[in-house]
Amino acid sequence: MRLELPAEKKWVFEKVVPIRWGDMDAMGHLNNGSYFRFLETVRIDWFTSLGCPPMPEGEGPVIVNAFCNFYKQLEYPGDVLVKMYVSDPGRSSFESWATLERTDMPGVIHAAGGATTVWVNFPAQKSSPMPDWLTAVLK
């Protein structure tokens, strides 16, 4: 099943991530798991840029699902521009989306993915309303 990025989404962050030699698999292209690592890295860096680093003793974001569509192989050497978007903010969750393109091939989407993010009270292990500052960023 292929999930597509929505037309209505808000750009919030981007970052260049280098492809490492060790990210390659036996087929000579970027291992599928590395795409998810790139998505995770950019999501965490975005939260950190908002002043919200991972804090297991308090509240914060958790993803409850994730997907990635692979369109064109990524290969070493190179750098990947990951652009992150958000949509559908609710009481305690929102959707995050991302595109991956090589910096030397601007506009050519090699992969795209997303995740549902839920705001969680970690000690209570329950969802919690998102703070007002985050809701403002998402709208």
Backbone as a ProteinNet text record, in pm:
[ID]
protein_1_A
[PRIMARY]
MRLELPAEKKWVFEKVVPIRWGDMDAMGHLNNGSYFRFLETVRIDWFTSLGCPPMPEGEGPVIVNAFCNFYKQLEYPGDVLVKMYVSDPGRSSFESWATLERTDMPGVIHAAGGATTVWVNFPAQKSSPMPDWLTAVLK
[TERTIARY]
84.5	0	88.7	56.3	131.4	48.9	107.7	44.9	110	31.4	83.2	81	174.6	175.9	58.8	-5.8	-120.5	-77	-165.4	-138.5	-134	-220.9	-228.5	-137.5	-22.3	72.6	156.7	217.6	296.9	443.3	530.8	675	720	801.8	848.5	1000.1	1068.3	1210.7	1274.9	1404.9	1480.5	1624.2	1687.2	1824.5	1892.2	2021.6	2101.7	2167.2	2151	2207.7	2299.8	2425.3	2515.5	2482.8	2499.4	2490.7	2626.9	2627	2752.1	2775	2899.6	2933.2	2865.2	2862.3	2802.3	2650.5	2586.8	2442.2	2404.2	2504	2477.8	2452	2375	2350.7	2421.8	2403.1	2472.4	2433	2320.8	2275.9	2337.8	2416.5	2485	2401.2	2294.7	2216.9	2184.7	2129.6	2099.9	2003.2	2038.4	1953.4	1821	1710.6	1577.9	1567	1629.7	1623.7	1687.5	1784.1	1850.2	1756.3	1659.4	1562.1	1484.9	1445.2	1372.7	1462.6	1590.6	1685.2	1695.8	1700.2	1704	1578.1	1462	1335.8	1336.4	1385	1392.5	1487.2	1603.7	1703.6	1646.6	1579.3	1524.1	1409.9	1325.4	1214.8	1270.4	1371.3	1429.5	1499.9	1572.7	1640.8	1540.4	1425.8	1321.8	1269	1236.6	1188.4	1294.1	1419.2	1526.2	1536.3	1519.9	1526.1	1412.3	1303.1	1189.9	1207.8	1320.8	1343	1275.1	1255.6	1185	1265.7	1382.8	1459.7	1389.6	1423.6	1362.2	1384.2	1275.3	1280.6	1194.2	1249.3	1167	1105.6	1151.8	1095.4	976.5	943.7	834.7	735.5	708	617.1	692.1	640.7	703.9	639.6	700.3	642.3	682.8	588.4	613	544.6	610.6	540.4	472.1	352	273.3	262.5	307.3	321	417.7	468.4	560.6	556.3	579.1	585	686.7	731.2	821.3	793.7	778	766.6	901.3	950.9	1080.9	1058.5	1105.6	1084.1	1209.5	1323.6	1449.3	1560.7	1653.6	1760.3	1847.7	1888.5	1992.2	2119.9	2231.1	2357.7	2468.7	2567.5	2688.3	2777.5	2847.6	2848	2736.6	2702.7	2603.8	2544.1	2466.9	2395.9	2247.7	2166	2020.9	1960.2	1877.8	1801.5	1667	1641.5	1514.8	1432.1	1314.6	1223.3	1106.1	1076.5	971.9	851.8	734.8	606.9	516.8	413.2	314.3	173.8	76.8	-63.4	-151.9	-278.6	-383.2	-357.5	-322.8	-304.9	-436.9	-431.9	-549.1	-520.4	-595.4	-577.6	-443	-407.3	-283.5	-197.4	-233.5	-155.5	-152.8	-61.1	-52.6	19.4	10.3	79.6	206.9	314.8	438.4	470.9	531.8	561.4	702.1	764.5	898	924.9	1006.2	1057.3	1208.8	1266.8	1411.2	1457.8	1553.5	1610.9	1760.6	1834.4	1978.8	2003.1	2104.1	2133.5	2184.8	2243.3	2291.7	2185.8	2062.5	1949.7	1826.7	1832.5	1723.6	1588.7	1488.2	1352.7	1317.8	1416.4	1390.1	1369.2	1245.7	1212.4	1250.7	1341.6	1386.3	1301.1	1245.6	1159.4	1074.2	962.8	875.8	811.9	795.9	738.6	663.9	615	541.4	522.1	464.5	439	328.7	251.8	157.6	230.8	228.1	298.5	196	215	126.2	207.5	149.9	212.5	180.6	284.3	268.6	326.1	258.4	312.8	387.1	521.3	600.8	585.2	591.2	574.1	437.6	331.4	197.6	172.3	257.8	243.4	105.8	63.9	-65.6	-50.4	-138.9	-139	-183.7	-141.5	-168.5	-195.2	-272.9	-292.4	-158.8	-144	-21.9	-17	102.6	113.5	73	26.6	-19.2	90.2	215.4	322.7	340.4	323.8	338.5	219.3	100.2	-17.8	-2.6	52.6	73.9	173.2	277.7	376.3	313.3	222.8	164.3	58.9	1.1	-106.9	-54.3
-117.8	0	123.8	216.9	341	453.3	525.8	643.8	765.9	862	981.3	1100.6	1191.9	1315	1402.8	1468.4	1552.4	1682.1	1736.3	1865.3	1976.8	1968	2069.1	2030	2093	2068	2193.5	2205.5	2324.2	2284.8	2352.1	2329.7	2384.3	2304.5	2350.4	2341.3	2257.7	2235.7	2163	2181.9	2100.1	2087.8	1982	1954.8	1868.9	1892.8	1809.4	1700.5	1576.7	1461	1387.4	1363.4	1292.5	1143.5	1088	943.2	887.3	794.1	732.9	602.1	566.9	440.9	323.9	326.4	218.7	210.5	310.8	306.9	222.1	183.3	108.2	-38.6	-104.3	-247	-326.7	-456.3	-543.9	-515.3	-448.8	-416.3	-286.1	-218.7	-97.3	28.4	25	146.5	160.6	273.5	303.1	199.9	141	42.3	106.5	33.5	88.3	144.8	80	129.3	266.1	298.9	429.3	543.7	520.3	624.2	662.6	561.8	588.8	659.9	628.3	697.4	844.3	873.4	1012.4	1086.2	1023.5	1085.4	1111.5	1014.3	1028.9	1142.1	1147.3	1249.8	1389.3	1408.7	1540.6	1574.7	1477.1	1501.1	1541.4	1469.5	1501.5	1636.5	1664.7	1794.1	1909	1886.6	1989.3	2015.7	1909	1928.1	1997.6	1960	2023.5	2171.6	2204.5	2345.4	2426.7	2359.5	2426.2	2437.1	2385.7	2385.3	2268.5	2160.8	2043.9	1915.8	1904.2	1780.6	1663.7	1540.4	1425.6	1433.2	1418.2	1425.3	1313.7	1196.4	1085.4	1108	1208.9	1234.1	1330.7	1382.6	1479.4	1443.1	1538.8	1517.6	1538.8	1477.7	1496.3	1412.5	1414.8	1347	1199.8	1120.6	979.4	952.4	879.8	843.3	708.5	696.7	574.3	493.2	550.7	476	552.1	486.2	551.6	476.7	549.9	487.4	560.1	494.7	555.9	494.9	582.2	540.1	562.2	462.3	467.8	487.4	598.4	630.1	611.1	649.7	647.2	616.5	531.6	490.1	608.2	605.2	695.3	613	671.2	599.5	687.8	623.2	689.8	718.9	829.4	940.6	1039.2	1119.8	1223.3	1275	1378.6	1439.9	1443.6	1422.3	1419.7	1540.8	1613.9	1723.4	1666.2	1668.9	1620.1	1742.5	1754.4	1864.7	1809.2	1873.5	1824.7	1918	1855.4	1925.6	1869.3	1944.3	1897.6	1927.9	1854.2	1880.4	1820.3	1854	1794	1797.7	1915.1	1918.1	1893.3	1811.4	1782.7	1817.3	1759.5	1785.4	1733.2	1611.7	1551.5	1489.6	1512.5	1450.8	1537.7	1505.1	1569.4	1474.5	1505.6	1426.5	1498.6	1423.1	1480.1	1408.2	1482.4	1433.7	1477.7	1408.3	1450.1	1401.4	1479.5	1438.4	1430.6	1340.7	1323.4	1339.9	1430.3	1451.6	1471.3	1434.5	1458.9	1607.5	1661	1803.2	1834.2	1734.1	1756.8	1726.8	1697.1	1675.7	1748.3	1881.6	1956	1927.8	1908	1887.8	1745.5	1656.4	1516.1	1439.2	1401.9	1332.9	1185.7	1142.6	1002.7	916.5	978.4	906.9	1010.3	963.1	1049.1	962.6	1020	942.4	1029.3	963.9	1036.7	955.1	1020.2	955.4	1030.8	957.6	1020.1	1040.7	1163.3	1198.3	1228.1	1167.9	1188.4	1250.7	1351.1	1414.1	1327.2	1288.8	1189.7	1241.3	1208.4	1224.5	1094.2	1099.1	976.5	902.1	970.2	895.3	826.1	892.6	834.1	735.9	741.6	658	674.3	802.9	835.8	957.2	965.5	1086	1203.3	1320.5	1442.4	1553.5	1654.5	1764.9	1830.6	1863.2	1931.9	2069.6	2116.2	2251.3	2356	2469.4	2576.4	2621.5	2628.7	2673.9	2580	2448.6	2353.9	2364	2374.9	2391.1	2514.3	2622.5	2744	2719.1	2641.8	2610	2527	2437.4	2344.5	2408.1	2518.5	2581.2	2676.4
0	0	0	-85.4	-92.2	-31.1	61.9	120.4	57.5	20	-45.5	49	29.6	106.9	63.4	159	122.9	54.9	-23.6	-87.1	17.3	117.2	223.1	338.8	345.6	453.5	472.9	589.1	621.6	633.9	558.9	571.9	706.8	780.7	911.6	930.6	850.4	879.8	762.7	746.9	652.1	699.7	653.8	695.4	589.8	571.7	482.8	566.9	521.6	591.6	494	532.9	441.6	434.1	314.9	299.4	338.7	430.6	475.4	399.9	381.4	315.7	386.7	518	596.3	584	523.9	502.7	380.9	302.1	179.7	212.2	125	142.9	32.9	33	-61.5	-206.8	-227.9	-363.4	-415.1	-331.4	-373.9	-364.3	-287.4	-265.9	-117.6	-83.1	56.6	112.9	224.9	290.8	330.2	313.6	342.8	483.6	581.1	718	734.2	648.3	657.5	624.3	535.7	504.5	631.1	707.6	831.8	932.6	932.4	1021	982	851.6	805.8	850.9	834.4	876.4	1026.7	1103.3	1248.8	1287.6	1225.4	1257	1236.3	1123.9	1094.3	1189.6	1222	1315.8	1452.8	1503.5	1634.3	1630.5	1522.8	1511.7	1504.7	1439.1	1434.8	1575.9	1649	1785.9	1872	1857.6	1934.5	1899.6	1769.4	1728.3	1789.3	1826	1890.7	2042.6	2093.1	2237.5	2305.1	2231.5	2282.5	2255.6	2319.8	2300.6	2370.1	2334.6	2402.9	2553.9	2631.1	2777.5	2835.2	2859.6	2908	3045.8	3119.5	3251.9	3246.8	3128.2	3117.8	3009.6	2921.8	2810.6	2680.3	2574.5	2445.2	2337.2	2218.5	2103	2093.9	2044.3	2013.2	1879.7	1790.9	1668.4	1689.8	1633.2	1651.5	1522.3	1412.2	1286.9	1198.5	1098.4	1005.2	873.1	764.5	633.5	547.1	442.8	346	209.2	109.6	-29.7	-96.3	-164.5	-230.6	-380.2	-434.8	-575.5	-660.8	-607.4	-683	-583.7	-622.4	-531.4	-488.3	-363.3	-313.3	-300.2	-342.1	-341	-285.5	-225.8	-177.2	-297.1	-299.5	-204.3	-237.8	-141.1	-165.5	-36.6	-51.1	60.9	27	129.1	112.5	182.1	109.3	168.4	210.7	340.9	394.3	432	369	397.4	477.4	591	679.8	678.3	682.8	679.5	789.5	824.5	922	870.2	924.7	891.6	1000.1	992.1	1073.9	1224.6	1279.8	1425.1	1496.4	1598.9	1680.9	1825.2	1915.9	2058.8	2107.6	2066	2116.3	2005.4	1879.7	1772.1	1647.5	1557.5	1427	1332.3	1204	1102.4	1062.9	1046.4	993.6	862.7	771.3	637	600.3	507.7	464.2	323	252.5	122.3	131.8	54	49.7	-94.2	-113.6	-246	-232	-332.4	-330.8	-350.2	-282.8	-298.4	-438.1	-506.7	-642.2	-749.1	-704.6	-795.6	-738.8	-726.8	-662.9	-729.3	-643.4	-691.7	-730.8	-736.3	-770.3	-639.8	-613.1	-489	-501.9	-416.9	-416.8	-325	-221.2	-127.1	-54.2	-0.5	79.1	186.6	303.4	412.7	510.7	613.6	714.6	840.4	939	1067.6	1140.5	1217.8	1309.6	1441.7	1489.9	1612.8	1721.2	1837.1	1952	2064.3	2129.2	2246.3	2367.1	2441.9	2548	2679.1	2788.3	2922.8	2950.5	2947	2956.1	3088.6	3205.4	3330.4	3340.3	3290.7	3297	3182	3077.4	2957.9	2894.1	2881.6	2822.4	2732.4	2633	2551	2637.1	2596	2670.6	2569.4	2603.9	2509.9	2474.6	2348	2305.9	2370.5	2404	2459.7	2355.1	2402.8	2313.5	2217.4	2264.2	2176.4	2057.2	2077.9	1968.1	1873.5	1926.2	1841.2	1751.6	1807.2	1727.7	1614.7	1640.1	1535.9	1425.5	1461.4	1365	1274.5	1318.2	1238.6	1134.7
[MASK]
+++++++++++++++++++++++++++++++++++++++++++++++++++++++++++++++++++++++++++++++++++++++++++++++++++++++++++++++++++++++++++++++++++++++++++

